[in-house]
Amino acid sequence: MKEELRKKLVIQGKRLKELNEFLLDPRNEAVNAVLDLVEKYGGPKEINRRAKQVRRLSSLMKRLKESGSPYYKDVLWLRNQAKKDAFVSMGEYRKTVAPEVVSFNEENAVTLEISALQYFPFLIAQARQAIERRELMPSRFIRVRCMKEQVEDNADILAVAASMQIVGASYVETLDTKGTDGSNVHLGGPETITGYFGGVGQPNDHALKWTDEFLHYYTEYGIQQVLNINPGTVLIGYLLHKLGIENEFKVSVYLGNDNPYAVMWTLMTARLLSDRKGSTSLIGFNFSNSVNNETIRISNQIRRSLGLEQNVRFEHHIVETWKSIVVQPYDRRAELVEIAKEVPNISAKHEGGDVEVEKTREHPTDILDYFMPKEDVISQGLMDAMTRNWLDKHNAVNHTARDLAKAGIGVIAARNLHA
């Protein structure tokens, strides 16, 4: 009975033919609008050429120096520390935190991830502590700071871009075109909370504005990975890659992938719209905070069956900001150690400090801080507190790294710092 039912799920060849005809139809206004934007920036080859050129470390450093940014000397310091192996090696680290473990599961090594790197000085404070205390630096950083503010603030955007290459980490930016930018006229403060149930998204033509914004920062600063919060811009992200643009994106926790069927929907589309080599622009997949390990196991079966196990990283929140996003206490560290033994390519994302630390802070981590202009942070005297919050997150990253090491599970830290 079950096998007879299963046969009814087959996608007929004529349906795929119809889909191709739809995508190739010159009257398809939705696709034409995307093609127009790609042509505006010179086409895929020119777009990729410009992105590679501006992404070169030498180019970033030259622009940073010419801008007169005070961050230039800090980036030089970071590069010198990396060159002279000032950071703890992975071998030394493991001998210190897990001397009893003789072998490590490297196939399922967990990527150490931290969010959100709002200000470049946070990174330098973190690096200084890591050197002093012989700690690991993460290999993945998420940013949620206003893009235009980064550009105008002492070339913060260039300093971070250069530093990520120096330490050997990937990073994700959050574009300014998002529902919370005022594009969704129905959203305000708590008094309009039910408006969020329809999605913060990019309504009407804002999906195209998001695309235009991405292509601008891709060709001007080489920013390759961005956050994606809307099914429409996720689809455009796939289409750009299929057209030949070397873009990448991660699905945000806000997209609400909280069950295997939501995961299946997202990954099936990624596979369907992959390029000729089978690759996709989807490189990170943030689960909803509500997922359990069984959902992650089943989702991995789906990911593996679709040939995306190596391409698409599962990004899982281990700790969250103390305020404004989840019911506390929230700590998934023990579950991570369990699931990492059997599911590969997982990223352990740290959005907050450890629970026992957070509850003692006068100003604990708050997701709403991400959307606060820097001038407000300074006027309210919060920069020191937010720097402390960032170092609490760093400490939580290292707590997770220790627990994984003691369980014999490898971790992926900043590649150029912890050989």
C-alpha positions in Angstrom: 0.0 0.0 0.0 2.7 2.5 1.0 4.8 1.8 -2.1 1.8 2.3 -4.4 1.1 5.6 -2.7 4.8 6.6 -3.0 4.7 6.2 -6.8 2.1 9.0 -7.0 4.7 11.5 -5.7 6.8 11.3 -8.9 7.3 14.7 -10.6 6.4 14.1 -14.3 8.8 15.2 -17.0 6.1 17.3 -18.6 5.8 19.3 -15.4 9.6 20.1 -15.4 9.2 21.0 -19.1 6.5 23.5 -18.1 8.7 25.0 -15.4 11.6 25.5 -17.9 9.2 27.0 -20.4 8.0 29.4 -17.7 11.5 30.4 -16.7 12.6 31.0 -20.3 9.5 32.8 -21.4 10.6 36.3 -22.5 7.3 37.7 -21.3 8.0 36.5 -17.7 8.1 39.9 -15.9 9.3 38.5 -12.6 12.4 36.9 -14.2 13.0 39.9 -16.6 13.3 42.2 -13.6 16.1 40.1 -12.2 17.8 39.9 -15.5 17.6 43.7 -15.9 19.4 44.1 -12.6 22.2 41.7 -13.6 22.6 43.6 -16.9 22.7 46.9 -15.0 25.9 45.7 -13.3 27.5 44.4 -16.5 26.5 40.7 -16.5 27.7 37.7 -14.5 31.3 37.7 -15.7 31.8 41.4 -15.1 30.1 41.2 -11.7 32.3 38.3 -10.6 35.4 40.0 -11.9 34.7 43.2 -10.0 33.9 41.3 -6.8 37.2 39.3 -6.9 39.2 42.5 -7.6 37.8 44.5 -4.7 37.9 41.4 -2.4 41.7 41.0 -2.7 43.3 41.6 0.7 45.8 44.0 -0.9 43.0 46.0 -2.3 41.0 46.2 1.0 44.1 47.2 2.9 45.0 49.9 0.4 41.4 51.4 0.5 41.4 51.2 4.3 44.8 53.0 4.6 43.7 55.7 2.1 40.4 56.3 4.0 42.5 57.4 7.0 40.7 54.9 9.2 42.1 54.5 12.7 41.3 50.8 12.3 44.1 50.3 9.7 46.7 49.9 12.5 44.5 47.4 14.3 44.2 45.3 11.1 48.0 45.4 10.7 48.4 44.3 14.3 46.0 41.4 13.7 47.9 40.4 10.6 51.2 40.5 12.5 49.8 38.3 15.3 48.6 35.8 12.8 52.0 35.7 11.0 54.0 35.1 14.2 51.6 32.4 15.4 50.6 34.3 18.5 47.3 32.3 18.8 47.1 28.9 20.4 47.5 26.0 18.0 44.8 23.4 17.9 47.2 20.8 19.2 48.1 22.8 22.2 44.5 23.7 22.8 43.4 20.0 22.8 46.2 19.0 25.1 45.1 21.6 27.5 41.3 21.1 27.5 41.0 17.4 26.6 44.3 15.6 27.4 42.6 12.3 27.9 41.2 12.2 24.3 43.5 10.4 21.9 41.5 10.8 18.7 39.0 13.3 17.3 36.1 12.9 15.0 37.1 15.3 12.2 34.5 14.3 9.7 31.8 15.8 11.9 33.9 18.7 13.1 31.6 21.6 14.3 32.1 25.1 12.9 32.4 27.7 15.7 30.1 30.6 15.0 29.4 33.9 16.7 26.8 36.7 16.2 26.6 39.5 15.8 29.9 41.3 15.1 28.4 44.8 15.2 31.6 46.8 15.5 35.2 46.1 14.3 36.7 47.0 17.7 34.8 44.0 19.1 37.0 41.7 17.0 40.2 43.2 18.2 39.2 43.0 21.9 38.3 39.3 21.2 41.6 38.6 19.5 43.6 40.1 22.4 41.7 38.0 24.9 42.1 34.8 22.8 45.9 35.4 22.7 46.2 36.1 26.4 44.0 33.2 27.5 45.0 30.7 24.8 41.4 30.5 23.4 40.0 29.7 20.0 38.6 32.3 17.6 35.5 31.3 15.7 35.6 30.5 12.0 32.3 32.1 11.2 31.0 35.6 12.0 27.5 37.0 11.5 26.9 40.8 11.1 23.6 42.6 11.5 24.8 46.2 11.5 23.4 48.8 9.1 25.4 48.6 5.9 25.5 52.3 5.3 26.6 53.0 8.8 29.5 50.5 8.4 30.7 52.4 5.3 30.6 55.8 7.0 32.1 54.7 10.4 35.8 54.8 9.8 35.5 52.3 7.0 34.4 49.6 9.4 33.2 47.5 6.5 36.7 47.4 5.0 38.4 46.6 8.3 36.1 43.6 8.9 36.4 42.3 5.4 40.2 42.4 5.5 40.3 40.9 9.0 38.1 37.9 8.0 40.6 37.0 5.3 43.5 37.4 7.8 42.0 35.1 10.4 40.6 32.7 7.9 36.9 33.0 8.7 33.7 33.3 6.7 31.3 36.0 7.5 27.7 37.1 6.6 26.3 40.6 6.2 22.7 41.7 6.7 21.5 44.1 4.0 19.6 47.2 4.9 16.6 46.2 2.7 14.6 44.2 5.1 11.1 44.3 6.5 12.2 46.2 9.6 13.5 49.1 7.5 10.0 50.4 7.0 9.3 48.6 3.8 6.4 46.7 5.4 4.1 49.5 6.3 2.1 47.3 8.7 5.0 46.8 11.1 5.9 49.1 14.1 6.6 48.3 17.7 4.9 45.8 20.1 1.5 47.4 19.4 1.7 45.9 15.9 3.2 42.5 16.9 0.5 40.5 15.0 1.7 42.1 11.8 4.9 40.1 12.1 3.0 36.9 11.8 2.6 37.7 8.1 6.4 37.9 7.7 8.8 40.8 8.1 9.9 40.2 4.6 10.5 42.3 1.5 7.0 43.2 0.2 6.2 44.3 -3.4 9.3 45.6 -5.2 11.6 45.3 -2.1 12.9 41.9 -3.2 14.4 43.6 -6.3 15.7 46.5 -4.1 17.4 43.8 -1.9 18.9 42.3 -5.0 20.2 45.6 -6.2 21.7 46.3 -2.8 23.4 42.9 -2.8 25.0 43.5 -6.2 26.2 46.9 -5.1 28.0 45.6 -2.0 29.2 42.5 -3.9 30.9 44.6 -6.6 32.0 47.5 -4.4 33.3 45.5 -1.4 33.4 41.9 -2.5 30.8 40.9 0.1 29.7 37.4 -1.0 27.6 36.1 1.8 24.4 37.8 3.0 21.5 36.9 5.3 18.2 35.9 3.7 14.9 36.2 5.5 12.3 36.0 2.8 11.2 33.2 0.4 11.2 35.7 -2.5 14.8 36.8 -2.0 15.8 33.2 -1.3 14.5 32.3 -4.8 16.3 35.3 -6.3 19.5 34.1 -4.6 19.2 30.8 -6.3 18.5 32.5 -9.7 21.6 34.7 -9.5 23.8 31.7 -8.8 22.2 29.8 -11.7 22.9 32.8 -14.0 26.6 32.4 -13.1 27.1 34.9 -10.3 29.2 33.6 -7.4 26.9 34.8 -4.7 26.2 32.9 -1.5 23.6 33.4 1.3 22.4 31.9 4.5 18.8 31.4 5.5 18.0 33.3 8.7 16.4 31.9 11.8 13.6 34.4 11.0 12.5 32.3 8.0 11.1 29.8 10.4 12.4 26.4 9.2 11.3 24.5 12.2 10.3 21.0 10.8 11.6 18.5 8.3 9.1 19.5 5.7 10.1 23.2 5.8 13.7 22.0 5.4 12.7 19.7 2.5 10.9 22.6 0.7 14.0 24.9 1.0 16.5 22.2 0.0 14.4 20.8 -2.8 14.3 24.3 -4.4 18.0 24.7 -3.9 18.7 21.5 -5.7 16.2 22.1 -8.5 17.8 25.5 -9.2 21.5 24.4 -8.7 24.0 25.2 -11.4 25.4 22.8 -14.0 28.0 21.6 -11.5 25.3 20.9 -8.9 26.3 23.7 -6.5 23.9 26.2 -5.0 24.2 29.7 -3.5 22.6 28.4 -0.2 25.6 27.8 2.0 24.1 28.2 5.5 20.8 27.0 6.8 19.6 28.4 10.2 17.0 26.3 11.9 14.3 27.8 14.0 15.2 27.9 17.7 12.5 25.3 18.4 14.0 22.4 16.4 15.0 19.3 18.3 17.7 16.7 17.4 15.2 14.4 15.7 14.4 17.1 13.3 18.1 17.7 12.6 18.6 14.0 12.0 15.8 13.8 9.5 16.8 17.0 7.9 20.3 15.6 7.4 18.8 12.6 5.6 17.0 15.0 3.2 20.2 17.1 2.8 22.3 14.0 2.0 19.8 12.5 -0.4 19.7 15.7 -2.4 23.5 15.8 -2.5 23.8 18.9 -0.4 25.5 17.6 2.7 28.8 19.3 2.0 27.4 22.4 0.3 24.8 23.5 2.9 25.9 23.9 6.5 23.3 23.5 9.2 23.5 26.5 11.6 22.1 25.8 15.0 21.7 28.3 17.8 23.4 27.0 21.0 22.8 30.0 23.2 20.7 33.1 22.4 20.5 36.7 23.4 19.1 37.0 26.9 16.4 39.4 25.9 13.9 39.9 23.1 14.0 36.6 21.1 13.5 33.4 23.2 12.2 32.2 26.5 15.2 31.8 28.8 17.0 29.8 29.9 18.0 28.6 26.4 21.1 26.3 26.2 21.4 23.6 23.5 25.0 22.7 24.2 24.4 19.1 25.5 22.1 18.4 22.5 24.8 19.7 20.1 27.4 17.3 21.5 24.9 14.4 21.0 23.8 15.3 17.5 27.3 16.2 16.3 28.4 12.6 16.8 26.3 11.5 13.8 25.4 14.6 11.7 28.2 16.4 9.9 28.6 20.0 8.7 26.9 21.7 11.7 27.7 25.2 12.8 27.3 26.0 16.5 26.0 29.6 16.6 26.4 31.7 19.7 24.1 34.7 19.9 24.4 35.2 23.7 26.6 34.4 26.6 26.2 31.4 28.9 23.0 31.5 30.9 24.7 31.7 34.3 26.7 34.7 33.1 23.9 36.5 31.3 21.6 36.6 34.4 24.3 38.5 36.3 24.8 41.3 33.7 23.4 44.8 34.3 23.1 45.0 30.5 22.6 41.4 29.2 22.6 40.6 25.5 19.5 41.9 23.7 18.7 41.2 20.0 17.3 44.8 19.8 20.8 46.2 20.3 21.6 45.0 16.8 19.2 47.6 15.3 20.4 50.5 17.4 22.3 53.2 15.6 25.9 53.7 16.9 25.1 57.3 17.9 22.4 56.0 20.2 24.8 53.3 21.6 27.3 56.1 22.4 24.8 58.6 23.7 23.4 56.0 26.1 26.9 54.9 27.2 26.4 51.3 26.2 29.5 50.6 24.1 31.5 49.1 27.0 28.5 47.0 28.0 28.0 45.7 24.5 31.8 45.0 24.2 31.4 42.9 27.4 28.4 41.2 25.8 30.5 40.3 22.8 33.3 38.8 25.0 30.6 36.8 26.9 29.6 35.3 23.6 33.2 34.5 22.8 33.5 32.8 26.2 30.4 30.8 25.3 32.0 29.7 22.0 35.0 28.4 23.9 32.8 26.6 26.4 31.2 24.8 23.5 34.6 24.0 22.0 35.7 22.5 25.3 32.7 20.3 25.6 33.0 19.1 22.0 36.7 18.4 22.5 36.1 16.4 25.7 33.6 14.3 23.7 36.2 13.7 21.0 34.5 15.8 18.4 36.6 18.2 16.3 35.9 21.9 15.9 36.6 24.3 13.1 38.1 27.5 14.5 39.6 30.4 12.5 41.7 28.6 10.0 44.7 30.9 9.7 45.1 31.3 13.5 44.9 27.8 15.0 46.9 25.5 12.7 
